[in-house]
Amino acid sequence: MHDLMVYVTNNPSIQDFFANLVAGEITLITGIFWLLFAGFISMIAGAVGGILLAGKDLGYELAGILGSLLGPAGVLPVATIGLVVLKFV
């Protein structure tokens, strides 16, 4: 664990990434990070929404699986457009 902390604190690429992330600057790497973060959150929210909406009809497991698969379908394109607009406006 100590070696990982030394590597992170001494690597300029990782320092630049965290500096851009904290400052709110959108670069290619921070944009990919935000898309992955949005996809992960939308999978969780889609699974919960699928279970709440169709859990009794389809079964809770199938509703959660379908929700987690279809949740990012609406979020990722909008997040991509939002990041592009924030970058260039």
Secondary structure, 3 states (H helix, E strand, C coil): CHHHHHHHHHCHHHHHHHHHHHHCCCCHHHHHHHHHHHHHHHHHHHHHHHHHHHHHHHCHHHHHHHHHHHHHHHHHHHHHHHHHHHHHC
